[in-house]
Amino acid sequence: MSQAGALCSASIDSASTRERVDVWTLLQQGFGILFATTLVWGVLAFPVYKGMLGGYVPVAVGAAVAAWLMRPRVSSRIAEWLNRPSERAFVITVVAAAVLLRVLAVVFAADEPVSDHALYDGFARRMLRGDGYGPTAYYPPGVSFWLLAVYAVFGRSLTAALLANAAVGGLLTALTWAVGRHVVSRPAARLAALAVAVFPSLVLYSTTVGYDAQLGCALLLAVWLFVRQAPGGQRWWYVAGIGAVLGAASFLKPIGLLLPIVLGVAYRRRGASWLRSGRNTVLLTVGMLAALSPWIVRNWFVFRAFVPVTTSGGAALWVTNHPGADALTTAFPELPPGTTELERDRILGAAAWAHLREHPDHLLRLAPAKAAYQWGTSSTVMAFVSADRWDPRAEAAAKAVINTAWASLCVFIVMAVVREGVCRRAALFWPVMALVAYVWAIHMFYEAQSRYHLPFLPLLCIVAAVGLTHRARRSLADDGGSVISRSSGTLESGVEAFGAQA
């Protein structure tokens, strides 16, 4: 080939690459705008759906607090304060604060588990007595095995289980910082960790035996392992290890079963070839199945069928996908006597898919309500924390604090998407915002409740931190200020330190 022909071919290849990148970037930005719109709609519509117009008070207060925090002088002081401690001092302090707040919550707010949480506790006590888990797989078993481990060491002590949850909250905070330092600036990573340490719904929910903190830790650990090494430097056993972590997440909630596909795309977007991305997707799946294999084998002997985690996926799909369904839980229909757990799941799952095929507009009709219930609040955790056992005024105050914090967080997320363009940055979108997109899409099909976003809340805090620190960055740029670089510990310009991406 002539030199001119080679140059022409190279130019075409380059243009083609730019075109592909532009398509991906467009898709990322499109989701960012969609998600920001979902948050705004959810926060504004939730009080209407609940018929409680007083719910706009915490929304207004939260928006006002966010506006005050985003004032350049205030945000720059926050960033300056966050930069003062050494890395070790900051992590120790913020983790200790997270654990202390959760211990105090356990002391003053803990009560006996209710609803699903009572069943998790019951399965753990059954296994502790030596009676086995029982001939069921309707609920994910991860929390029950976690409680079994705690009870095996400390005896059947709910207090010990909740104090262990407080320690998990500290780990969740540390992992938020660890992920953040690889994908955002140092002040943003520290701010995200601080937000996770003190966020009211995360603190209060630690007084229950729910799966959310443990699932959040598993997801963050997988993300941290993914971002800490370049895709080309990850050996096969390392990728399979990430898959095993995803298996642990699926053991807590089957929502993790499709995550190997999400991370497979993330490998491609972060520079891996199609061949390596495909290979890594397979390795992630193998690692996940290896982690789940003992439970899969157990389910085969119980049901004589392949059941990766639970026998409730089809039933859960039916809940919001049948004639007369809304965005929330509905009672199951009567089935013939003798219908087994697995048969019921398959019958209801088939009915749900049939309904979706016959009514392709069903998801769109429920989307506004699901956005309100899933993303318009963070206070439905009180159904498990209080369960109507608190004084009504105390419970109302707790919900107001939670929703004030949630409204502020949503403002920062919207700012990060609209003003900072976080969804344009492949290093931040894949996999941080990609996991948010995943849970958003999953709950377009399934029941919507705000507690389902709790395991992903640390990722949202990382994004929100970018929305707040951008004000400090611009202020320092105007003033010619300097801060400490997160990578070298040396002084560098404010714009570089606050805006640098890993």
N, C-alpha and C positions, 0 to 999 in steps of 0.2 A: 504494500500500500504506500502511496506517495505521502510525503510529509504533510501536504495540504489536506489529503484525505484523512490522515490520522487526526490532524487538528480539528477537522470538521466533525469527525466521529466523537472526539472527546467533548466538543462543544455540545453535541446533541445529547451525549450521556449526562453531561453536567446539567443541561436544561431539564432533562427528564428527572434527574435526582431532585432538583429544586422544585419541580412540579409535584413530585410525590411528597416532599417535605411540606409543601404548602397545603396539600390536601389533608395531611395528618394534623398540621397546625390549625387548619380551619375546623376540623372535627373537634380538636381539643378546645378551641375557643368557643365553638358552638355549645359544647357541654357546659363550659364555664358560665356562659350567659344563661343557659337553661337552668343550671343549678342555682345561680344567683336569683333568678326570677322565682324559682321554687321556694327559696328561703323567704324572700320578700312576701310572696303570696301566702305562704304558710303562717308566718308570724302575724300578718294582718288579718287572715281569715279564721285562724283558730278560735279566737273569742266568739266569733259569729257562729261557727259550727257548734260550739259548746253552749251557746246561749248565755254567755257571761260577758257582757260588755265591759265589766270592770277589769277584764283581762287586758284591756288596752293600757291600764295604768303602768304595770311593769314594762310593757313594750315601750311606752313613752319615756319612762325613767331610764331603761337600758339604752335607748337611742341617745338620750341626753348625756349619759355617762360616756358612751362611745365618742360622742362629739367632743366632749371635754378632754378625753384622753388623747384624741387625735390632734389637739391643738399643738402646733410645732414646738412651742416651748415646753409643754408638758411631756409630749412623747420623747423629745430629745433628752429630757431629764431622766425619764424612765430608762432609756437606752444607756445613758451614762451610768446610772446606778447599777444596771445589770452587768455592765462591763467591769465594774470595780473589783469584784472578788476574782481570785484565781479560779481556773476550771474546777479543780478538786474541791475548793471551798464552796463554790456555788452548788455543785452537785450534792455534796453532803448536806448542805443547809436545806435545799429545796426538797430533797428526799425525806429528810427528818421532819420537815414541816408537813409533808404529805402524810406521813405515817402518824404524826401526832394528831392532826385534824381528824383522821379516820378513827384513831383510838378514842378520842373524845366523843365522836359520833356514836361509837359502839357503847361507850359508857352511859351516855345520856339518851340515846334514841333506839337502841336495839330492842327487838322483841322476837317472839317465836315466829318461825317462817310460815308463810301462807301460800296458797295456790300451788303453782308449779314448784316453788321453792320447798314447800312442805314435802312434796313427792321426792325431790332430789335428796332431802334429808332422810326420808323414809327408806329409800333404796340403800343409802349408805349404812344406816343402822341395821338393815336386813343382812347386808354382807358382813357387817361387823359381828353379828350373831352366828355367822357361818351358814346362813340360809340361802346364799347366792343372790344374784341380782333379781331373779324371777323370770318367768317366761314371757317377757315383753321387751320391746325395743321402741316403744312409742316416743319416749323422751330421750334426748341425747344423754349419754351416760357420763360425760366428762366431769361435771360438777359432783356427781355422786362418788366417783372414784377419788376426786380431790378431797371430798369430805371424809371418805374412808381412810385416806392416808393421814389426815389430821386426827381423826378419832383413834386410829391405831396407835398413835404416839401419845396423845393426851387424854384418851378416854372420850366417851360420848359427851363432849362439852361444846355447846353452841358458842360460848364465849371464846373458846380457843379457835374455833373455825372463823369467827368474825375478826379476831385479832390477826389471824393468818391473812384474812382479806385485807386488813390494814397494811400488812407487809407487801402484799401484791400491789396495793395502790402506790407504795413507794417505788416498786419495780416499774410500774406503768409510767411513773414520772421520769425515772432515769432513762427508760427506753425512748420516751418522747424526746428528751434532750439528745440522746445518742443518734436517733434518726435525723432530727433537725439539724445537727451540726454538719451532716453530710449533704443536705439539700437546700439549706437557707443560711443566712448570715448568723453570726454568733449571737447577737442580741435577739434575733427572732427565735433561734433555738432555745435560748434561755427563757424568753418570754413564754413560749409554748409550754415548756416544762413547768413554769410557775403557774400557768393557767390550769394545767391538769392537776397540779398539786392542790389547788384551792377551789376548783370548780364545784359548785354546790351539789349538783346532781350526782357527780362521781363520788363525792365525800359521803353523802347520805346513803347512796346505794350500797356502799361498803358495809352497811349494817344489815344486809340481807345475804343469803347464800346463793345469789344469782351467779350466772356465768360471765357477766359482762367484763369485769376487770381481767379475769384470766384470759378470755378471748381477745381482749384488747392487747394484752401482753404478747400473746402468740402472734397476732397480726403484726405488731410493731417489731418483734424479733425477726420475723420473716422479711419485713421491709429493710430492717437494719442490715441483715446478712446480704440482702440483694444489693444495697447501695454502697456498702463499705468496700467492695472490690469491683473493679471494672469487669464488664461481662466477659471479655476475652481472657481474664485471669482466673476465672472460676473453674476449678477442676470438677470432674463428674461427681465425686463424692460430696463436694461442697454444695452443688446444686441439688443433689438428692437429699442432703440434709435440710435444705430449705423446704423441700417437699415434705419431709417428715414433720417439720414445724407446722406446715399447713394441715397435715394430718391431725396433729394435736388440736389445732383450731377447729377442724371439722368434728372432732370427738366432742367438743364443747357445743358446737352448733353446725349443722350440715351446710350452712351458708358457704363454708370454705371449700366445698368439693369442686367448684369450678375455677378456683383461684389459679391453678396451674396454667390455665389458658390466658388469664389476665397477665400473669408474670411472663408467660411466653411472648406475648405481644410487647411487653415492656422491655424484654431483652432486645428485641428487634429495634425498638425505638431508641434504645440507648447505644446503638452502634453494632450489635452483633449481626452476623450474616443470617440469611434465612435458614441455612443448614444448621448453624449453631443454635439459633432460636428454637427450631423444631426439635433438635436433640435435647435442649434444656427443658422444653415442655414435657417431653417424654420422661426425662429424669425426675422432674418435679412430680409427675403423676406416679411414677414408680415409688419414689420416696414417701408420698402420701399413702399409697396403698400398703406399703410395708408397715407404716406406723399404725394403720387401721386394721392390719391383717388379723391380730388376735380377736378383735371384735367381729370382724367379717366371718371368721371361722366359727365363732360362738353362735352367730346368727344363723349360719347354715345348719347347724345342728338343731337349733330351736325351730326355725321356719322352713327348712329345706329349700331355701331360696337365697339368692345373692342380695343381701341387705347391707350396704356400706356402713350406715350409721343408724337410721331410724326407720320405723314403719309409719311415719306421719307426714311424709312429703306430699303425697297425693291429697290427704285430708286437709293439710294446711293450704294447699292450692285451691281446694274446693271452697274454703271458708269465704273467700271474696270473689269467687268466680262461679256463680250459679244464679238463676233467676231470683231477683229480690235481694241480692247481696249488696252490702255496703262496704265501706273501707275497714270495718272492724270485725270482731269475732261474731259468728253466728252459730247456733246449735246445729249439730249434725242431724241428718234425716234418719228416720227409722229404717233399719235394714233387717232382712230376714233373720230369725233366731238362728244361732249357731255360726253366724258370719265371723270369721276370725279377724284378728287385728290386721293381718297382712291383706286379707281379702277386702276388708273395708277400705284400706288405704288405696288399693288398686281400683276399686269401684268408684270411689270419690274422685280420684285423680283422673280417671277416664271421663267421668261426667264433667269435670272442670274443663278439660281440654276440648271436649265436644261443645261445651257452651261457648268457649272462646272462638272456636271455628265458626259457629253459627252466628255469633254476635261479635264481629271483629272490632266494633266500636266500644265494647264493654270497658276495656282498660282506659280509654280516653275519657269515658263518662265518669269513672271513679277517680281519675288522676287528680282533680282539684281537691277532693276530700282527703285522699291519701297524702297529698302534699301538706295539707293542714295538720293532719294527725301525726305524721311522721316527722315533719320538719318545722312545725309551727310552735313547738313547745319542747321542754325537756323535763316537765314536771310529772309525767305519768309514773315515774319511779315511786311516787308517794303511794300509789296503790299497793306497793309491796312493802314500803318502809313503814307507813302508818296503817294502811288497811282499815281506816276509820277508827283506829284505836287512840289517836291523838286528840287533844282538845281541838275543836274545829278552828279556833282562832290561830292556834300554833301551826296547824297544817296549812291554813290559808297563807300565813306569813312565810312558811317554808316554800310554798309554791311561788309566791311573789318574788322571793329572792332568787330562786332557780330561774324563773322566766325573765327576770331583769338581766341576769348574767347571760342567758341564752340570747336575748335580743341584742345585747352588746356584741357578743361573739359573731352573730349574724351580720351586723354592720361591718365588722372588720373583715369578714370573709368576702362580702360583696365588694368592699374597697380593694381587697387583694385581687379579685377577679377583674374588676372594671378598671381600676387605676393602675395596678401593678402588672396586670397581664400574666398572672401566675400560670394560667392554662396554656400560654404560648411556650413555656419553658419545659422542654422534654424532660430535663433532669428532675423537675419538681412534679410534673404531671404524672410521669411514670416512675414509681408506682403510687405515689401518695394520692393525687387526685383521681387516679384510675381506680383505686379501691373505693373511694367515695362514689365514683360513678357506678361502680359495681353494686354497692348496697342500694343506691338510688334505683337502679334498674331492677334489682331483685324484688324490691318491695312495690314496684309497679304491678307485680303479679300476686304478691302475698299480702297478708294483713299488715296494716300500717299502725304502728304505735311508736311514740317518741323514744321509748327505752331501747328500741332496736338500733338507734344510731349511737348509743353509748360506747360500744366497743370501737367505733370509728371516730369518737370525739377527739382523741389525741391528734389524729391526722388533721381534723378540722382546726384544731388549735394551732398546728404548725402553719397552716394556710392563713389563719386569722392574724397570726403574729406578723406575717409579712405586711398585711393591711395596716397594722398599727405602726410598725417601724419605718414604713415608707415616709411618714411625716418627719420623723427624726432625721432620716437620711437627707431629705430635701432641706431641712433647716440647717443641718451641718454643712451642706453644700453651699448654702447661701452665706453662712458665717465663716466658711473656711475652717471649720472645726476638725478635730482629729479624734479617733478612737483607737482601741487596741485591736489588732488583727487577731481573729480566732485561730488562724493557722500558724502564725509565727510568734505571736505575743509581742510584736513590735508595733510602733505607731504607724498608722497609715491614714490616708484621707478618709473623711466621713463617707463619701459616696462609695468608695471601694469596700469599706468594712461593712456598711449596712446593706449594700446591694449585691455583694459577691455571692455567687452560687457555686456549690461544690461541683 
